[in-house]
Amino acid sequence: MELDFSPLLDSWGYLLGGLGITVLLAVLTVLCSIVLGMALSIGRIYGSAWLRIPIVFYIDTQRAIPVFVVLVWIYFAVPILTGWNFHPFWAALVALTLNASAYAAEIVRAGIESIRPGQVRAGLALGMSRAQIVRQVLLPQALVRMLPSFGSLLTHTIKDTAIAAVIAVPELMKRAETVVGQSYRPIEVFTTIMFVYFIILYPGSRLIERLYQRVAHLGRS
Amino acid sequence: MSADDPMLTSHQRRGADLPPVVVYEEVRKLFGDFVALDGVSIQVNQGEVMCLIGPSGSGKSTLLRCTNALEVVSSGRVIFEGKPLPSNETEARKIRQRMGMVFQNFELFPHKSTLDNVAIGPITVLGMKEGDARARAMKLLDKVGLTDKAGSFPSSLSGGQQQRVAIARALAMEPDVMLFDEPTSALDPETIGEVLNVMKQLAEEGMTMIVVTHEMTFARRVANWVVVFDHGKVVEQGPPEQIFDAPTCDRTRDFLGHLGWNG
């Protein structure tokens, strides 16, 4: 069998653009998920039952449904139900965020609840309010402790963006399929794409681990 | 008022002529079926160092937490500077601002530098400007002998240093009374002295202090009043000379005997 990598050389700029969209989609998803996840987890820990019950339901539901199903539902079913048409990129961002924020909420909750009660007592003893304690004492420490988990959430999300290819988001996987469709070179193209995901994610994970080792003491009460 | 106040005789309890700072009236605290405090009635006078001693689980730390409303009493009253502790959280916060508290495990904030740990109270709670708060924090670090550690994080400090920072953090709120919850129990023996020295200095400056401790030498030398707890009750109270040299109660003698205390 003869290997021919020329289609990749011909369309490297096109594929690189796809990689940019993949990274953009993943980073936006993780940022939105952290914000949403933080709000959800604070509601879950400190909210009344009226707030807690729907939040728990949301988190459990999102973790029980494949993100692929959420994605196609938002892109194909929501426009029929509401008349709104999503651009594929925004549909993918919403679907991935809905899913990832459920995981982010659980990461934040575990982070906050892992901080020992003495820290809250110390804040209270100074005369701080509950909100000040969450903002100034718990969240900063919890964020440090959550760093490895957020690292894996980012890794998962970058990989999950590949499913956005089904709704024609022009990310790396979709563009790879296009190149394959034109060149009939699936082995060369898909092997290379696999390698690209790996060389982004593997050092990324190591980098986050190294960063965590450096700042871990800031979260160790 | 200093420790060698000429007005103070062995017969007169320190601060007896002034209104008391804290009064506990028949304080009971239940955790489920467990009776942590069973009708405690004592008072803390101004400028007094009161040591609470007794076996573990006898209610000393619970009483301390009831003092600044970290725990709410089940019945009875805690009166601070003439007023019963408020039951609502906003009012309780104002009371806590006037009571410094030092914990067994220091509870410094690990994500903040030593200086910022001391400055956080004045900035967050009193709304002080950052520069002013840091200047105040620096003075207090000087007082506890840790100016050279101002930029360090708690993880790089020894236990004794962390506890001295924790004392400075509590003092930064300029409290009327300081509560110490077994401040030396988590320390290595060689760093206990540095913390006790800071506490002794505070006592000499006239700070009102309530100290839960197992350091009998400290209680004997520094306290003006010692209260012995057992099973949530006060079994004996009096000046240290009485408690340590001539206890009137068998339970006190037993407890001190178990600790190997022989004066």
HADDOCK unambig.tbl for C-alpha pairs under 7 A between the chains (distance, minus, plus):
assign (segid A and resid 118 and name CA) (segid B and resid 107 and name CA) 6.19 0.50 0.50
assign (segid A and resid 119 and name CA) (segid B and resid 107 and name CA) 5.64 0.50 0.50
assign (segid A and resid 122 and name CA) (segid B and resid 107 and name CA) 6.21 0.50 0.50
assign (segid A and resid 125 and name CA) (segid B and resid 96 and name CA) 5.61 0.50 0.50
assign (segid A and resid 125 and name CA) (segid B and resid 100 and name CA) 6.93 0.50 0.50
assign (segid A and resid 125 and name CA) (segid B and resid 101 and name CA) 6.14 0.50 0.50
assign (segid A and resid 126 and name CA) (segid B and resid 96 and name CA) 6.28 0.50 0.50
assign (segid A and resid 126 and name CA) (segid B and resid 97 and name CA) 5.57 0.50 0.50
assign (segid A and resid 126 and name CA) (segid B and resid 100 and name CA) 6.94 0.50 0.50
assign (segid A and resid 126 and name CA) (segid B and resid 121 and name CA) 5.94 0.50 0.50
assign (segid A and resid 127 and name CA) (segid B and resid 93 and name CA) 4.65 0.50 0.50
assign (segid A and resid 127 and name CA) (segid B and resid 94 and name CA) 6.43 0.50 0.50
assign (segid A and resid 127 and name CA) (segid B and resid 96 and name CA) 5.10 0.50 0.50
assign (segid A and resid 127 and name CA) (segid B and resid 97 and name CA) 4.74 0.50 0.50
assign (segid A and resid 127 and name CA) (segid B and resid 125 and name CA) 6.33 0.50 0.50
assign (segid A and resid 128 and name CA) (segid B and resid 93 and name CA) 6.85 0.50 0.50
assign (segid A and resid 128 and name CA) (segid B and resid 125 and name CA) 5.84 0.50 0.50
assign (segid A and resid 137 and name CA) (segid B and resid 109 and name CA) 6.78 0.50 0.50
assign (segid A and resid 140 and name CA) (segid B and resid 111 and name CA) 6.99 0.50 0.50
assign (segid A and resid 141 and name CA) (segid B and resid 111 and name CA) 6.37 0.50 0.50
assign (segid A and resid 217 and name CA) (segid B and resid 155 and name CA) 6.27 0.50 0.50
assign (segid A and resid 218 and name CA) (segid B and resid 110 and name CA) 4.98 0.50 0.50
assign (segid A and resid 218 and name CA) (segid B and resid 111 and name CA) 4.22 0.50 0.50
assign (segid A and resid 219 and name CA) (segid B and resid 110 and name CA) 6.00 0.50 0.50
assign (segid A and resid 219 and name CA) (segid B and resid 111 and name CA) 6.16 0.50 0.50
assign (segid A and resid 220 and name CA) (segid B and resid 110 and name CA) 6.10 0.50 0.50
assign (segid A and resid 221 and name CA) (segid B and resid 107 and name CA) 6.89 0.50 0.50
assign (segid A and resid 221 and name CA) (segid B and resid 109 and name CA) 6.74 0.50 0.50
assign (segid A and resid 221 and name CA) (segid B and resid 110 and name CA) 5.57 0.50 0.50
